[in-house]
């Protein structure tokens, strides 16, 4: 069974940092590109970042470039999203996804508030 389990979300003040993790199981992790997608309250899904299987290419939304970093550890079957200089508009539920398999996690909540 394919599973994606996100963790690391929290409530932080503006300017703070977080590292989100996504533990993958049930498929050969190092054969698939992986993505992060977020959904803010009352809004649609927004693609945030993606990384290819070998970590040789990463992609970031222009809205987060310079503040977000995507990475992966294939030995640990884990995807990461490092977020710095958090802004209130980053408040959202963050999901990791394997689009090749059509698999999504349940998400982890990030709230940015003073």
Legacy VTK file of the C-alpha trace (Angstrom):
# vtk DataFile Version 3.0
C-alpha trace
ASCII
DATASET POLYDATA
POINTS 114 float
0.000 0.000 0.000
1.354 3.397 -0.987
1.583 5.749 1.984
2.775 9.331 2.349
2.862 10.740 5.877
3.697 14.400 6.401
4.958 15.899 9.643
6.627 19.030 10.966
3.802 21.535 10.685
3.361 23.999 13.524
2.213 27.485 14.489
5.080 29.935 14.152
5.603 33.671 14.159
6.332 35.609 10.975
9.985 35.268 10.079
10.247 31.823 11.613
11.373 28.575 10.007
10.109 25.026 9.742
11.189 21.790 8.147
8.417 19.602 6.842
8.990 15.896 6.266
7.151 13.300 4.226
7.797 9.649 4.961
7.049 7.435 1.977
6.359 3.714 1.862
4.804 1.120 -0.401
6.680 2.079 -3.562
10.244 2.440 -4.830
10.865 5.966 -3.619
14.021 6.653 -5.622
12.248 6.034 -8.920
9.723 8.857 -8.614
9.692 12.617 -8.671
7.956 14.047 -5.632
6.068 17.280 -5.026
4.796 19.555 -2.297
1.391 21.176 -2.717
-0.392 23.489 -0.292
-3.915 24.662 0.293
-4.627 27.881 2.165
-7.932 28.341 4.000
-10.732 28.924 1.512
-8.434 28.621 -1.522
-7.534 26.022 -4.089
-4.502 23.792 -4.299
-1.213 25.520 -5.056
1.820 23.632 -6.317
4.877 24.626 -4.284
7.843 22.522 -5.325
9.067 19.360 -6.967
12.235 17.322 -7.062
13.367 14.617 -9.445
14.402 11.143 -8.245
18.147 11.849 -8.176
17.808 15.348 -6.659
19.582 16.784 -9.687
16.652 19.054 -10.522
14.361 20.991 -8.226
11.500 23.306 -9.047
9.955 26.005 -6.906
6.938 28.222 -7.334
8.007 31.836 -7.921
5.971 32.744 -4.851
8.279 30.752 -2.573
11.597 30.838 -4.404
14.366 32.058 -2.135
12.553 30.986 1.040
11.679 27.324 0.411
14.091 24.478 -0.292
13.015 21.007 -1.353
15.233 17.988 -0.782
15.020 14.238 -0.350
16.887 11.395 1.273
16.350 8.306 -0.831
18.064 6.096 1.752
15.382 7.144 4.247
12.493 7.301 1.765
11.828 10.824 2.963
11.001 14.116 1.256
11.686 17.446 2.948
10.604 21.051 2.611
12.699 23.619 4.444
10.799 26.865 4.885
12.423 30.077 6.085
11.206 33.639 6.624
7.633 32.452 7.004
4.873 34.898 6.099
1.198 34.918 7.111
0.304 34.067 3.513
2.213 30.782 3.901
-0.518 29.585 6.265
-1.865 26.430 4.647
-2.070 22.694 4.830
0.976 21.232 3.105
0.735 17.945 1.235
3.366 15.771 -0.347
2.388 13.998 -3.521
3.571 11.381 -5.957
1.821 12.409 -9.159
3.079 9.365 -11.027
1.109 7.114 -8.708
-1.643 9.592 -7.932
-0.812 9.366 -4.232
-1.232 12.104 -1.644
-0.650 12.335 2.066
-3.093 13.751 4.589
-1.075 16.922 4.996
0.496 18.876 7.835
-0.767 22.271 8.985
1.458 25.347 8.932
0.079 28.457 10.599
1.981 31.736 10.599
0.672 34.201 13.120
1.964 36.736 15.580
LINES 1 115
114 0 1 2 3 4 5 6 7 8 9 10 11 12 13 14 15 16 17 18 19 20 21 22 23 24 25 26 27 28 29 30 31 32 33 34 35 36 37 38 39 40 41 42 43 44 45 46 47 48 49 50 51 52 53 54 55 56 57 58 59 60 61 62 63 64 65 66 67 68 69 70 71 72 73 74 75 76 77 78 79 80 81 82 83 84 85 86 87 88 89 90 91 92 93 94 95 96 97 98 99 100 101 102 103 104 105 106 107 108 109 110 111 112 113
